[in-house]
Amino acid sequence: MIQTISDLFATVQGWLFETIVQPLVFFIGMGEFVEEAFTGTEWVLVGICELVILFFILRPLESMIPVHKITDPYARWNDFIYTVLQRLGVIPIIAFLLLDPALSYAAELLHLEGWGTFNIDQIWPGVTDRALVSFLLYLVVLDLCEYAYHWAQHNVRWMWALHSLHHSQQNMNLWSDDRNHVLDDLVHDIFLGLVALLIGVEPSQYILLVSLSRMLQSLQHANVRIHFGRIGDRLLVSPRFHRLHHAIGIGHESHGRNSLGGHNFSVLFPVWDMLFGTAHFGEGFAHTGVRDQLPPPAGKGRDYGRGFWMQQWLGIKRLVEFSRKKAR
């Protein structure tokens, strides 16, 4: 079954590339990027598959067991636009195009100096299913790096200036995972892509790793009353665990103050929060948002924008503002 699906995917990818993508690449005079275009075609197809699965599985669940009623349908639609841009590979492809030439040049220099390539799966030799073990190792290592990056997004002022857009959604839903500032996405994808290349992740493995992570993160953000139980919530990030991360006054504040910090930064495995003392387990499903977007006296009434372009512009303004003074 899996092999049949894989063969079908490869057939569709090959047809799409040869029929549409490759002629277009040569037509616009970018033939030197033909290999990158083939990888980009795979990103797009994977993204389309993700969108279909999300729409036909998670979307009905949101209607059946919602945490809250969606009070702003336009906000959810706007999140969907972000998801389409991200899942169809626009930002990952840009990050890849920026990284690939620089890293290829660096690899050549290292090779000339006698340095070989490093693959993290080499630390566990002699295993029967090397592909599965390497995939799991890469998943764990990348998830630890994701935790560190996510922690930084909540503790470094200029990073929070951009990332706060993601947390400003008060009608959190399955599309909200991709509600990010473009600069935030670009920096994140360059960071993660760099880590993946440095530890020896193959491009095909990387796409699968990213796809698995994105699907689980869509579930985490979904407007569904789902948790994995006392033990399960400590093994895999659940919608309830992650909703606490988005909760006003809990998820992105320190010691109950409207300051940088927070809880539940893990992307897939809560063990990182438990290990570094940032875990917060609760029974309820909290309201989401950022305190400073609330009207006075509870907040500052900060405007995070409604449409895509306004949200991007206000993110740039926050970046300048937070870089000049301490964010509160």
Phi and psi in degrees as GROMACS dihedral restraints (atoms count N, CA, C in turn):
[ dihedral_restraints ]
;  ai    aj    ak    al  type     phi  dphi    fc
    3     4     5     6     1   -63.5    20    10
    4     5     6     7     1   -41.7    20    10
    6     7     8     9     1   -64.6    20    10
    7     8     9    10     1   -37.5    20    10
    9    10    11    12     1   -63.2    20    10
   10    11    12    13     1   -44.8    20    10
   12    13    14    15     1   -63.2    20    10
   13    14    15    16     1   -42.5    20    10
   15    16    17    18     1   -62.2    20    10
   16    17    18    19     1   -43.0    20    10
   18    19    20    21     1   -64.8    20    10
   19    20    21    22     1   -40.7    20    10
   21    22    23    24     1   -63.5    20    10
   22    23    24    25     1   -42.9    20    10
   24    25    26    27     1   -60.5    20    10
   25    26    27    28     1   -45.4    20    10
   27    28    29    30     1   -63.4    20    10
   28    29    30    31     1   -37.6    20    10
   30    31    32    33     1   -64.8    20    10
   31    32    33    34     1   -45.5    20    10
   33    34    35    36     1   -64.8    20    10
   34    35    36    37     1   -42.6    20    10
   36    37    38    39     1   -61.1    20    10
   37    38    39    40     1   -45.4    20    10
   39    40    41    42     1   -62.2    20    10
   40    41    42    43     1   -43.3    20    10
   42    43    44    45     1   -64.3    20    10
   43    44    45    46     1   -46.0    20    10
   45    46    47    48     1   -62.6    20    10
   46    47    48    49     1   -41.0    20    10
   48    49    50    51     1   -67.3    20    10
   49    50    51    52     1   -48.3    20    10
   51    52    53    54     1   -70.7    20    10
   52    53    54    55     1   -32.2    20    10
   54    55    56    57     1   -85.2    20    10
   55    56    57    58     1   -38.3    20    10
   57    58    59    60     1  -118.5    20    10
   58    59    60    61     1   -54.8    20    10
   60    61    62    63     1   -68.2    20    10
   61    62    63    64     1   -52.2    20    10
   63    64    65    66     1   -61.3    20    10
   64    65    66    67     1   -46.9    20    10
   66    67    68    69     1   -59.9    20    10
   67    68    69    70     1   -37.3    20    10
   69    70    71    72     1   -66.3    20    10
   70    71    72    73     1   -41.2    20    10
   72    73    74    75     1   -60.1    20    10
   73    74    75    76     1   -45.1    20    10
   75    76    77    78     1   -71.1    20    10
   76    77    78    79     1   -33.4    20    10
   78    79    80    81     1   -63.2    20    10
   79    80    81    82     1   -38.5    20    10
   81    82    83    84     1   -89.6    20    10
   82    83    84    85     1     8.4    20    10
   84    85    86    87     1    75.0    20    10
   85    86    87    88     1    31.6    20    10
   87    88    89    90     1  -121.8    20    10
   88    89    90    91     1    42.7    20    10
   90    91    92    93     1   -60.6    20    10
   91    92    93    94     1   -24.3    20    10
   93    94    95    96     1   -69.3    20    10
   94    95    96    97     1   -13.6    20    10
   96    97    98    99     1  -103.7    20    10
   97    98    99   100     1    22.8    20    10
   99   100   101   102     1   -64.8    20    10
  100   101   102   103     1   -36.8    20    10
  102   103   104   105     1   -67.1    20    10
  103   104   105   106     1   -42.5    20    10
  105   106   107   108     1   -62.7    20    10
  106   107   108   109     1   -35.4    20    10
  108   109   110   111     1   -65.5    20    10
  109   110   111   112     1   -34.7    20    10
  111   112   113   114     1   -65.5    20    10
  112   113   114   115     1   -42.3    20    10
  114   115   116   117     1   -64.4    20    10
  115   116   117   118     1   -40.0    20    10
  117   118   119   120     1   -61.6    20    10
  118   119   120   121     1   -36.2    20    10
  120   121   122   123     1   -61.5    20    10
  121   122   123   124     1   -38.8    20    10
  123   124   125   126     1   -65.2    20    10
  124   125   126   127     1   -41.9    20    10
  126   127   128   129     1   -57.2    20    10
  127   128   129   130     1   -45.2    20    10
  129   130   131   132     1   -63.8    20    10
  130   131   132   133     1   -45.3    20    10
  132   133   134   135     1   -64.2    20    10
  133   134   135   136     1   -42.0    20    10
  135   136   137   138     1   -61.4    20    10
  136   137   138   139     1   -42.3    20    10
  138   139   140   141     1   -62.5    20    10
  139   140   141   142     1   -40.6    20    10
  141   142   143   144     1   -62.7    20    10
  142   143   144   145     1   -43.7    20    10
  144   145   146   147     1   -60.3    20    10
  145   146   147   148     1   -41.8    20    10
  147   148   149   150     1   -61.7    20    10
  148   149   150   151     1   -46.0    20    10
  150   151   152   153     1   -60.1    20    10
  151   152   153   154     1   -41.3    20    10
  153   154   155   156     1   -64.4    20    10
  154   155   156   157     1   -46.4    20    10
  156   157   158   159     1   -62.6    20    10
  157   158   159   160     1   -44.6    20    10
  159   160   161   162     1   -62.0    20    10
  160   161   162   163     1   -42.9    20    10
  162   163   164   165     1   -67.7    20    10
  163   164   165   166     1   -37.8    20    10
  165   166   167   168     1   -92.7    20    10
  166   167   168   169     1    -9.3    20    10
  168   169   170   171     1  -115.4    20    10
  169   170   171   172     1   -57.8    20    10
  171   172   173   174     1   -74.6    20    10
  172   173   174   175     1   -37.4    20    10
  174   175   176   177     1   -60.5    20    10
  175   176   177   178     1   -44.8    20    10
  177   178   179   180     1   -62.9    20    10
  178   179   180   181     1   -36.0    20    10
  180   181   182   183     1   -62.8    20    10
  181   182   183   184     1   -36.5    20    10
  183   184   185   186     1   -64.3    20    10
  184   185   186   187     1   -30.6    20    10
  186   187   188   189     1   -78.2    20    10
  187   188   189   190     1   -30.8    20    10
  189   190   191   192     1   -81.9    20    10
  190   191   192   193     1   -44.9    20    10
  192   193   194   195     1  -131.9    20    10
  193   194   195   196     1    62.1    20    10
  195   196   197   198     1   -74.2    20    10
  196   197   198   199     1   151.2    20    10
  198   199   200   201     1   -74.5    20    10
  199   200   201   202     1   -42.7    20    10
  201   202   203   204     1  -147.4    20    10
  202   203   204   205     1   163.1    20    10
  204   205   206   207     1   -78.3    20    10
  205   206   207   208     1   134.7    20    10
  207   208   209   210     1   -69.5    20    10
  208   209   210   211     1   115.7    20    10
  210   211   212   213     1   -94.1    20    10
  211   212   213   214     1   -11.6    20    10
  213   214   215   216     1  -136.6    20    10
  214   215   216   217     1    83.1    20    10
  216   217   218   219     1   -57.1    20    10
  217   218   219   220     1   -31.7    20    10
  219   220   221   222     1   -63.6    20    10
  220   221   222   223     1   -37.7    20    10
  222   223   224   225     1   -62.7    20    10
  223   224   225   226     1   -38.8    20    10
  225   226   227   228     1   -67.5    20    10
  226   227   228   229     1   -41.2    20    10
  228   229   230   231     1   -61.8    20    10
  229   230   231   232     1   -39.3    20    10
  231   232   233   234     1   -64.1    20    10
  232   233   234   235     1   -38.6    20    10
  234   235   236   237     1   -62.7    20    10
  235   236   237   238     1   -35.6    20    10
  237   238   239   240     1   -62.1    20    10
  238   239   240   241     1   -37.2    20    10
  240   241   242   243     1   -61.5    20    10
  241   242   243   244     1   -43.8    20    10
  243   244   245   246     1   -58.5    20    10
  244   245   246   247     1   -43.5    20    10
  246   247   248   249     1   -63.3    20    10
  247   248   249   250     1   -42.2    20    10
  249   250   251   252     1   -61.2    20    10
  250   251   252   253     1   -45.8    20    10
  252   253   254   255     1   -61.7    20    10
  253   254   255   256     1   -40.6    20    10
  255   256   257   258     1   -76.5    20    10
  256   257   258   259     1   -46.6    20    10
  258   259   260   261     1   -72.2    20    10
  259   260   261   262     1   -24.1    20    10
  261   262   263   264     1   -85.3    20    10
  262   263   264   265     1     6.2    20    10
  264   265   266   267     1    86.7    20    10
  265   266   267   268     1    12.2    20    10
  267   268   269   270     1   -60.4    20    10
  268   269   270   271     1   -53.9    20    10
  270   271   272   273     1   -71.2    20    10
  271   272   273   274     1   -46.9    20    10
  273   274   275   276     1   -57.5    20    10
  274   275   276   277     1   -37.6    20    10
  276   277   278   279     1   -67.3    20    10
  277   278   279   280     1   -41.4    20    10
  279   280   281   282     1   -60.6    20    10
  280   281   282   283     1   -44.8    20    10
  282   283   284   285     1   -61.5    20    10
  283   284   285   286     1   -41.8    20    10
  285   286   287   288     1   -63.7    20    10
  286   287   288   289     1   -43.6    20    10
  288   289   290   291     1   -64.5    20    10
  289   290   291   292     1   -32.0    20    10
  291   292   293   294     1   -74.3    20    10
  292   293   294   295     1   -37.3    20    10
  294   295   296   297     1   -79.2    20    10
  295   296   297   298     1   -44.1    20    10
  297   298   299   300     1   -56.1    20    10
  298   299   300   301     1   -50.5    20    10
  300   301   302   303     1   -62.2    20    10
  301   302   303   304     1   -41.9    20    10
  303   304   305   306     1   -65.4    20    10
  304   305   306   307     1   -43.5    20    10
  306   307   308   309     1   -72.6    20    10
  307   308   309   310     1   -33.2    20    10
  309   310   311   312     1   -63.4    20    10
  310   311   312   313     1   -41.4    20    10
  312   313   314   315     1   -65.0    20    10
  313   314   315   316     1   -43.3    20    10
  315   316   317   318     1   -63.6    20    10
  316   317   318   319     1   -40.0    20    10
  318   319   320   321     1   -64.0    20    10
  319   320   321   322     1   -38.7    20    10
  321   322   323   324     1   -63.9    20    10
  322   323   324   325     1   -42.0    20    10
  324   325   326   327     1   -62.9    20    10
  325   326   327   328     1   -44.3    20    10
  327   328   329   330     1   -63.8    20    10
  328   329   330   331     1   -38.6    20    10
  330   331   332   333     1   -64.2    20    10
  331   332   333   334     1   -40.8    20    10
  333   334   335   336     1   -64.5    20    10
  334   335   336   337     1   -28.9    20    10
  336   337   338   339     1   -87.1    20    10
  337   338   339   340     1     1.8    20    10
  339   340   341   342     1    91.7    20    10
  340   341   342   343     1    10.8    20    10
  342   343   344   345     1   -92.2    20    10
  343   344   345   346     1   129.0    20    10
  345   346   347   348     1   -89.3    20    10
  346   347   348   349     1   175.7    20    10
  348   349   350   351     1   -80.9    20    10
  349   350   351   352     1   154.3    20    10
  351   352   353   354     1  -114.4    20    10
  352   353   354   355     1   130.4    20    10
  354   355   356   357     1  -123.1    20    10
  355   356   357   358     1   122.0    20    10
  357   358   359   360     1   -64.5    20    10
  358   359   360   361     1   -25.1    20    10
  360   361   362   363     1   -71.0    20    10
  361   362   363   364     1    -9.1    20    10
  363   364   365   366     1   -72.5    20    10
  364   365   366   367     1   -13.2    20    10
  366   367   368   369     1   -77.9    20    10
  367   368   369   370     1    -6.6    20    10
  369   370   371   372     1  -127.2    20    10
  370   371   372   373     1    71.2    20    10
  372   373   374   375     1   -77.7    20    10
  373   374   375   376     1   163.1    20    10
  375   376   377   378     1    79.5    20    10
  376   377   378   379     1    11.6    20    10
  378   379   380   381     1   -84.6    20    10
  379   380   381   382     1   154.2    20    10
  381   382   383   384     1   -72.8    20    10
  382   383   384   385     1   -53.4    20    10
  384   385   386   387     1  -101.4    20    10
  385   386   387   388     1    81.9    20    10
  387   388   389   390     1   -64.1    20    10
  388   389   390   391     1   -36.3    20    10
  390   391   392   393     1   -63.4    20    10
  391   392   393   394     1   -44.0    20    10
  393   394   395   396     1   -66.5    20    10
  394   395   396   397     1   -44.2    20    10
  396   397   398   399     1   -63.2    20    10
  397   398   399   400     1   -44.1    20    10
  399   400   401   402     1   -63.4    20    10
  400   401   402   403     1   -39.8    20    10
  402   403   404   405     1   -61.0    20    10
  403   404   405   406     1   -45.1    20    10
  405   406   407   408     1   -66.6    20    10
  406   407   408   409     1   -39.1    20    10
  408   409   410   411     1   -63.0    20    10
  409   410   411   412     1   -46.6    20    10
  411   412   413   414     1   -61.1    20    10
  412   413   414   415     1   -40.2    20    10
  414   415   416   417     1   -61.1    20    10
  415   416   417   418     1   -44.5    20    10
  417   418   419   420     1   -67.6    20    10
  418   419   420   421     1   -45.6    20    10
  420   421   422   423     1   -64.4    20    10
  421   422   423   424     1   -45.4    20    10
  423   424   425   426     1   -65.2    20    10
  424   425   426   427     1   -34.7    20    10
  426   427   428   429     1   -68.6    20    10
  427   428   429   430     1   -37.1    20    10
  429   430   431   432     1   -63.2    20    10
  430   431   432   433     1   -41.9    20    10
  432   433   434   435     1   -65.9    20    10
  433   434   435   436     1   -35.7    20    10
  435   436   437   438     1   -63.6    20    10
  436   437   438   439     1   -41.2    20    10
  438   439   440   441     1   -59.7    20    10
  439   440   441   442     1   -47.0    20    10
  441   442   443   444     1   -61.7    20    10
  442   443   444   445     1   -43.0    20    10
  444   445   446   447     1   -66.2    20    10
  445   446   447   448     1   -42.4    20    10
  447   448   449   450     1   -65.1    20    10
  448   449   450   451     1   -39.2    20    10
  450   451   452   453     1   -59.3    20    10
  451   452   453   454     1   -43.4    20    10
  453   454   455   456     1   -63.2    20    10
  454   455   456   457     1   -36.9    20    10
  456   457   458   459     1   -59.8    20    10
  457   458   459   460     1   -25.1    20    10
  459   460   461   462     1  -101.5    20    10
  460   461   462   463     1    -2.7    20    10
  462   463   464   465     1  -127.9    20    10
  463   464   465   466     1   -10.2    20    10
  465   466   467   468     1  -105.9    20    10
  466   467   468   469     1   123.4    20    10
  468   469   470   471     1   -56.9    20    10
  469   470   471   472     1   -47.2    20    10
  471   472   473   474     1   -68.8    20    10
  472   473   474   475     1   -29.7    20    10
  474   475   476   477     1   -72.2    20    10
  475   476   477   478     1   -39.1    20    10
  477   478   479   480     1   -67.2    20    10
  478   479   480   481     1   -31.3    20    10
  480   481   482   483     1   -57.2    20    10
  481   482   483   484     1   -36.6    20    10
  483   484   485   486     1   -85.8    20    10
  484   485   486   487     1   -43.5    20    10
  486   487   488   489     1   -69.8    20    10
  487   488   489   490     1   -23.6    20    10
  489   490   491   492     1   -60.8    20    10
  490   491   492   493     1   -24.5    20    10
  492   493   494   495     1   -57.3    20    10
  493   494   495   496     1   -41.5    20    10
  495   496   497   498     1   -60.3    20    10
  496   497   498   499     1   -36.1    20    10
  498   499   500   501     1   -87.2    20    10
  499   500   501   502     1    -7.2    20    10
  501   502   503   504     1   -79.8    20    10
  502   503   504   505     1    -3.7    20    10
  504   505   506   507     1   -76.3    20    10
  505   506   507   508     1   112.3    20    10
  507   508   509   510     1   -88.8    20    10
  508   509   510   511     1    -9.5    20    10
  510   511   512   513     1  -114.8    20    10
  511   512   513   514     1    60.6    20    10
  513   514   515   516     1   -59.2    20    10
  514   515   516   517     1   137.7    20    10
  516   517   518   519     1  -150.1    20    10
  517   518   519   520     1   178.6    20    10
  519   520   521   522     1   -61.3    20    10
  520   521   522   523     1   -22.4    20    10
  522   523   524   525     1   -87.7    20    10
  523   524   525   526     1    -7.0    20    10
  525   526   527   528     1   -71.2    20    10
  526   527   528   529     1   -16.5    20    10
  528   529   530   531     1   -56.8    20    10
  529   530   531   532     1   -34.9    20    10
  531   532   533   534     1   -97.3    20    10
  532   533   534   535     1     7.7    20    10
  534   535   536   537     1   -77.0    20    10
  535   536   537   538     1    81.9    20    10
  537   538   539   540     1  -134.7    20    10
  538   539   540   541     1   155.8    20    10
  540   541   542   543     1   -68.5    20    10
  541   542   543   544     1   143.4    20    10
  543   544   545   546     1   -58.4    20    10
  544   545   546   547     1   -40.9    20    10
  546   547   548   549     1   -64.3    20    10
  547   548   549   550     1   -38.1    20    10
  549   550   551   552     1   -61.1    20    10
  550   551   552   553     1   -47.0    20    10
  552   553   554   555     1   -62.1    20    10
  553   554   555   556     1   -43.0    20    10
  555   556   557   558     1   -64.3    20    10
  556   557   558   559     1   -47.1    20    10
  558   559   560   561     1   -63.1    20    10
  559   560   561   562     1   -43.2    20    10
  561   562   563   564     1   -61.8    20    10
  562   563   564   565     1   -47.0    20    10
  564   565   566   567     1   -69.5    20    10
  565   566   567   568     1   -33.4    20    10
  567   568   569   570     1   -66.6    20    10
  568   569   570   571     1   -43.1    20    10
  570   571   572   573     1   -60.6    20    10
  571   572   573   574     1   -50.4    20    10
  573   574   575   576     1   -67.4    20    10
  574   575   576   577     1   -39.6    20    10
  576   577   578   579     1   -64.0    20    10
  577   578   579   580     1   -37.8    20    10
  579   580   581   582     1   -64.4    20    10
  580   581   582   583     1   -45.4    20    10
  582   583   584   585     1   -60.1    20    10
  583   584   585   586     1   -45.4    20    10
  585   586   587   588     1   -60.6    20    10
  586   587   588   589     1   -42.5    20    10
  588   589   590   591     1   -68.5    20    10
  589   590   591   592     1   -36.9    20    10
  591   592   593   594     1   -69.2    20    10
  592   593   594   595     1   -30.4    20    10
  594   595   596   597     1   -96.7    20    10
  595   596   597   598     1     4.7    20    10
  597   598   599   600     1    90.5    20    10
  598   599   600   601     1    23.0    20    10
  600   601   602   603     1   -72.1    20    10
  601   602   603   604     1   129.0    20    10
  603   604   605   606     1   -72.7    20    10
  604   605   606   607     1   149.1    20    10
  606   607   608   609     1   -53.2    20    10
  607   608   609   610     1   -42.8    20    10
  609   610   611   612     1   -65.6    20    10
  610   611   612   613     1   -38.3    20    10
  612   613   614   615     1   -66.3    20    10
  613   614   615   616     1   -40.4    20    10
  615   616   617   618     1   -62.7    20    10
  616   617   618   619     1   -42.0    20    10
  618   619   620   621     1   -61.5    20    10
  619   620   621   622     1   -42.3    20    10
  621   622   623   624     1   -66.8    20    10
  622   623   624   625     1   -40.8    20    10
  624   625   626   627     1   -61.8    20    10
  625   626   627   628     1   -46.1    20    10
  627   628   629   630     1   -65.0    20    10
  628   629   630   631     1   -42.0    20    10
  630   631   632   633     1   -63.1    20    10
  631   632   633   634     1   -45.3    20    10
  633   634   635   636     1   -60.1    20    10
  634   635   636   637     1   -44.8    20    10
  636   637   638   639     1   -63.5    20    10
  637   638   639   640     1   -43.1    20    10
  639   640   641   642     1   -65.1    20    10
  640   641   642   643     1   -39.3    20    10
  642   643   644   645     1   -64.4    20    10
  643   644   645   646     1   -43.3    20    10
  645   646   647   648     1   -66.2    20    10
  646   647   648   649     1   -36.3    20    10
  648   649   650   651     1   -70.3    20    10
  649   650   651   652     1   -30.8    20    10
  651   652   653   654     1   -64.5    20    10
  652   653   654   655     1   -40.7    20    10
  654   655   656   657     1   -62.5    20    10
  655   656   657   658     1   -41.7    20    10
  657   658   659   660     1   -60.8    20    10
  658   659   660   661     1   -34.6    20    10
  660   661   662   663     1   -89.7    20    10
  661   662   663   664     1    -9.7    20    10
  663   664   665   666     1   -63.0    20    10
  664   665   666   667     1   148.1    20    10
  666   667   668   669     1   -82.6    20    10
  667   668   669   670     1    66.9    20    10
  669   670   671   672     1  -133.8    20    10
  670   671   672   673     1   144.1    20    10
  672   673   674   675     1   -85.6    20    10
  673   674   675   676     1    75.7    20    10
  675   676   677   678     1  -128.1    20    10
  676   677   678   679     1   134.7    20    10
  678   679   680   681     1  -143.2    20    10
  679   680   681   682     1   170.0    20    10
  681   682   683   684     1  -107.9    20    10
  682   683   684   685     1    14.1    20    10
  684   685   686   687     1    85.8    20    10
  685   686   687   688     1   173.2    20    10
  687   688   689   690     1   -58.6    20    10
  688   689   690   691     1   -41.4    20    10
  690   691   692   693     1   -83.4    20    10
  691   692   693   694     1   -46.0    20    10
  693   694   695   696     1   -60.2    20    10
  694   695   696   697     1   -36.5    20    10
  696   697   698   699     1   -66.1    20    10
  697   698   699   700     1   -16.8    20    10
  699   700   701   702     1   -95.9    20    10
  700   701   702   703     1    -4.4    20    10
  702   703   704   705     1  -104.6    20    10
  703   704   705   706     1   -35.6    20    10
  705   706   707   708     1  -143.0    20    10
  706   707   708   709     1   136.9    20    10
  708   709   710   711     1   -62.6    20    10
  709   710   711   712     1   121.9    20    10
  711   712   713   714     1  -100.9    20    10
  712   713   714   715     1   166.9    20    10
  714   715   716   717     1   -57.5    20    10
  715   716   717   718     1   -36.9    20    10
  717   718   719   720     1   -69.3    20    10
  718   719   720   721     1   -43.7    20    10
  720   721   722   723     1   -61.3    20    10
  721   722   723   724     1   -43.5    20    10
  723   724   725   726     1   -75.6    20    10
  724   725   726   727     1   -30.2    20    10
  726   727   728   729     1   -61.9    20    10
  727   728   729   730     1   -34.5    20    10
  729   730   731   732     1   -63.6    20    10
  730   731   732   733     1   -30.8    20    10
  732   733   734   735     1   -66.2    20    10
  733   734   735   736     1   -30.8    20    10
  735   736   737   738     1   -90.6    20    10
  736   737   738   739     1    -2.1    20    10
  738   739   740   741     1   -71.8    20    10
  739   740   741   742     1   137.9    20    10
  741   742   743   744     1   -65.3    20    10
  742   743   744   745     1   128.7    20    10
  744   745   746   747     1    85.6    20    10
  745   746   747   748     1    -4.2    20    10
  747   748   749   750     1  -128.3    20    10
  748   749   750   751     1   -56.9    20    10
  750   751   752   753     1   -69.2    20    10
  751   752   753   754     1   -33.3    20    10
  753   754   755   756     1  -135.7    20    10
  754   755   756   757     1    39.2    20    10
  756   757   758   759     1  -138.2    20    10
  757   758   759   760     1   154.9    20    10
  759   760   761   762     1  -107.3    20    10
  760   761   762   763     1   131.3    20    10
  762   763   764   765     1    55.0    20    10
  763   764   765   766     1    35.0    20    10
  765   766   767   768     1    74.3    20    10
  766   767   768   769     1     7.9    20    10
  768   769   770   771     1  -105.0    20    10
  769   770   771   772     1   158.1    20    10
  771   772   773   774     1   -80.1    20    10
  772   773   774   775     1    66.4    20    10
  774   775   776   777     1  -136.6    20    10
  775   776   777   778     1   170.3    20    10
  777   778   779   780     1   -65.8    20    10
  778   779   780   781     1   152.5    20    10
  780   781   782   783     1   136.4    20    10
  781   782   783   784     1  -143.4    20    10
  783   784   785   786     1   123.2    20    10
  784   785   786   787     1  -161.6    20    10
  786   787   788   789     1  -140.5    20    10
  787   788   789   790     1   166.6    20    10
  789   790   791   792     1    57.5    20    10
  790   791   792   793     1    58.3    20    10
  792   793   794   795     1   -86.5    20    10
  793   794   795   796     1   -10.6    20    10
  795   796   797   798     1   -59.6    20    10
  796   797   798   799     1   142.1    20    10
  798   799   800   801     1   -93.3    20    10
  799   800   801   802     1   -44.1    20    10
  801   802   803   804     1  -120.8    20    10
  802   803   804   805     1   -46.1    20    10
  804   805   806   807     1  -114.2    20    10
  805   806   807   808     1   115.3    20    10
  807   808   809   810     1   -63.6    20    10
  808   809   810   811     1   -10.4    20    10
  810   811   812   813     1   -56.5    20    10
  811   812   813   814     1   -31.0    20    10
  813   814   815   816     1   -67.4    20    10
  814   815   816   817     1   -42.1    20    10
  816   817   818   819     1   -64.4    20    10
  817   818   819   820     1   -39.9    20    10
  819   820   821   822     1   -66.6    20    10
  820   821   822   823     1   -38.8    20    10
  822   823   824   825     1   -69.7    20    10
  823   824   825   826     1   -39.2    20    10
  825   826   827   828     1  -100.8    20    10
  826   827   828   829     1     9.5    20    10
  828   829   830   831     1    74.9    20    10
  829   830   831   832     1    26.9    20    10
  831   832   833   834     1  -114.0    20    10
  832   833   834   835     1    10.2    20    10
  834   835   836   837     1   -78.6    20    10
  835   836   837   838     1   142.4    20    10
  837   838   839   840     1  -139.9    20    10
  838   839   840   841     1   109.5    20    10
  840   841   842   843     1  -102.8    20    10
  841   842   843   844     1   134.7    20    10
  843   844   845   846     1  -140.2    20    10
  844   845   846   847     1   167.1    20    10
  846   847   848   849     1   -94.2    20    10
  847   848   849   850     1   -29.8    20    10
  849   850   851   852     1   -91.6    20    10
  850   851   852   853     1   179.6    20    10
  852   853   854   855     1  -114.2    20    10
  853   854   855   856     1   103.4    20    10
  855   856   857   858     1   -76.8    20    10
  856   857   858   859     1   160.1    20    10
  858   859   860   861     1   -74.8    20    10
  859   860   861   862     1   147.3    20    10
  861   862   863   864     1  -111.4    20    10
  862   863   864   865     1   160.9    20    10
  864   865   866   867     1   142.4    20    10
  865   866   867   868     1  -173.9    20    10
  867   868   869   870     1  -118.6    20    10
  868   869   870   871     1   136.0    20    10
  870   871   872   873     1   -57.6    20    10
  871   872   873   874     1   -40.0    20    10
  873   874   875   876     1   -73.7    20    10
  874   875   876   877     1    -5.4    20    10
  876   877   878   879     1   -88.4    20    10
  877   878   879   880     1   -10.3    20    10
  879   880   881   882     1   -72.8    20    10
  880   881   882   883     1   151.8    20    10
  882   883   884   885     1   -69.2    20    10
  883   884   885   886     1   153.6    20    10
  885   886   887   888     1   -60.1    20    10
  886   887   888   889     1   150.1    20    10
  888   889   890   891     1   -88.9    20    10
  889   890   891   892     1    -6.1    20    10
  891   892   893   894     1   -66.4    20    10
  892   893   894   895     1   -34.9    20    10
  894   895   896   897     1  -142.2    20    10
  895   896   897   898     1  -162.0    20    10
  897   898   899   900     1  -105.1    20    10
  898   899   900   901     1    -3.4    20    10
  900   901   902   903     1    68.0    20    10
  901   902   903   904     1    30.8    20    10
  903   904   905   906     1   -64.2    20    10
  904   905   906   907     1   137.5    20    10
  906   907   908   909     1   -93.0    20    10
  907   908   909   910     1   122.1    20    10
  909   910   911   912     1  -100.9    20    10
  910   911   912   913     1     0.7    20    10
  912   913   914   915     1    85.0    20    10
  913   914   915   916     1   157.6    20    10
  915   916   917   918     1  -107.2    20    10
  916   917   918   919     1   -48.3    20    10
  918   919   920   921     1   -88.1    20    10
  919   920   921   922     1   165.8    20    10
  921   922   923   924     1   -55.2    20    10
  922   923   924   925     1   -52.8    20    10
  924   925   926   927     1   -67.3    20    10
  925   926   927   928     1   -38.8    20    10
  927   928   929   930     1   -66.0    20    10
  928   929   930   931     1   -38.8    20    10
  930   931   932   933     1   -64.0    20    10
  931   932   933   934     1   -38.1    20    10
  933   934   935   936     1   -67.6    20    10
  934   935   936   937     1   -41.6    20    10
  936   937   938   939     1   -65.9    20    10
  937   938   939   940     1   -44.9    20    10
  939   940   941   942     1   -66.2    20    10
  940   941   942   943     1   -29.8    20    10
  942   943   944   945     1   -64.1    20    10
  943   944   945   946     1   -40.3    20    10
  945   946   947   948     1   -63.6    20    10
  946   947   948   949     1   -41.8    20    10
  948   949   950   951     1   -63.9    20    10
  949   950   951   952     1   -40.4    20    10
  951   952   953   954     1   -65.0    20    10
  952   953   954   955     1   -37.1    20    10
  954   955   956   957     1   -59.6    20    10
  955   956   957   958     1   -44.3    20    10
  957   958   959   960     1   -66.8    20    10
  958   959   960   961     1   -44.4    20    10
  960   961   962   963     1   -62.4    20    10
  961   962   963   964     1   -48.5    20    10
  963   964   965   966     1   -72.7    20    10
  964   965   966   967     1   -22.5    20    10
  966   967   968   969     1   -76.9    20    10
  967   968   969   970     1   -21.7    20    10
  969   970   971   972     1   -89.4    20    10
  970   971   972   973     1   -28.7    20    10
  972   973   974   975     1  -144.5    20    10
  973   974   975   976     1   166.4    20    10
  975   976   977   978     1   -69.2    20    10
  976   977   978   979     1   128.8    20    10
  978   979   980   981     1   -75.5    20    10
  979   980   981   982     1   138.0    20    10
